[in-house]
Amino acid sequence: MKFKSEGKQSDLNGFLDHGSYLEGELRFDASFRVDGKLTGKVSSEGDLIVGDSGEIEGELKVGQIFISGTVRGTIRAARRVQIAPNGKVFAEIDTPALIIEDGATFEGRCAMSREDVRGAAVPKLVAQKA
């Protein structure tokens, strides 16, 4: 399965290349690609792409994330988490949609809940007479 960003290729806000290291807090609008090493906090409603050589450790809160590299920590994605065949995730995940492709590694815990139904009461089933 291929990852399709909802934005255009030109919407890429930034790129952390292989051999680059960043420690701290990252914020971006549309999409950001990590092929280097990032330690810290990521906050965005956009798309985070973790390339084959990308490593992230920390707290991630994004719209959606596509992982081909390694992620450790916590992931909260508003739309989707997708782990590619060579992706490795050691994290607690909270997302409405989780895609783990054949060959991927996932160790952790996942809660699949939708924001719009979190506070809603669970509907009761009512038996009707025929």
N, C-alpha and C positions, 0 to 999 in steps of 0.2 A: 504494500500500500504506500502510495506517495503522499507526502505532506503537502497540503495546499494552503498557503497563507491567504487570508481574506484580503490582504492588501496587495498592491502591485510591487514588483521587484524594486522599483525606485523608492518605495516607502521604507526601505531599510534605514533605520536611524543610526546604527553603529555596528562595529565589528571588532571583536577582540581576537586577534590573530594568534596562531600557534607560536609559542615562545613568549607571549605577553602574559603578565600577571596583574591582577587587579584585586585590591582588598578594600572593602567599604560598601557603599550603597549605590545601586544602579537604578536609574529611572529612565524610561524611554516611552515614546508615543506609539509608533506603529509596529516595528519589529527590530530585533537585535540578534546577532549571531555571535556565539562564543566558540572559538576554536582554541583558545588559550585556557588560563586558569583564573577562576573568579571565586573569591571567598567573601561572603557577606550577605547582603540583603538585596533582593530584586523586587521592584514594585512597578507594575505596568498593567494596563488593560490590553496590551498588544500581544504579539507573538514572540516567544523566546525560542531560538533554535540553538541546540547544543550539538556542534559538529563532532565528527569522529574523534578528534584529538581534544575536544572540549571537556573541561572538568569544572564542576560547580559544587561548592559546599556552602550551605546556608539556608536561609528562609526565602522561598520564592512565592510571590503572589503575582500571577500573570493571567492574561486572557486564555492563552493556550500555549503549550510547550511541546516541541518535538525533540526527542532525545536520541542521538546517535553515540554520544560520549558517555560520561559518568556524572551522576548527580547524587549528592548525599545531603540529607537534611529534611526539610519539609517543603512540600509543593502544594499550593492552593491554586487551582486553575478554574476560572469561571466557565470555560467552555470545554476544554479537552486536554488530556495528557496522552501522548503517543510515544511509545518506546520502540525504536527501530531494532532490527535483528542483532546489531552489535552494541546496542545501548545497555547501560548498566545503571540501575536505580536502587539506591539504598535509602529509602525515605518513607515518611508518612505522607500519603496523598489524599487530598480532598478535591474531588472533581465530579461533574455529572457524567463524563464519558472517559473511559480508560481503554486504550488500545495497546495491547502488548503483542508485538509481532513474534513469530516463531524464531527462537534463537536469542531473544532478549533475556536479560536478567532483572528480576524485581524481587527485592527483599524488603519487607516492611509491612505497612498496613494501609488499606485504602478505604475511604468512606465515599460512597457514590451518592451524593444527594444534590438536589437542585435547589438553588437559592429561593425560587418562587414557591416551593412547597415546604420549606423548612418549618414555618410556623403554622402551616395548615393542619387541621385535624384529619386523622385518618378516617376515610369514609367507612360507614358500617354497611354490611351486606344485609339486605332485607329479603326474606323469603316471601314470595307471593303465591297465592293459591291459584291454581289453573282453572 
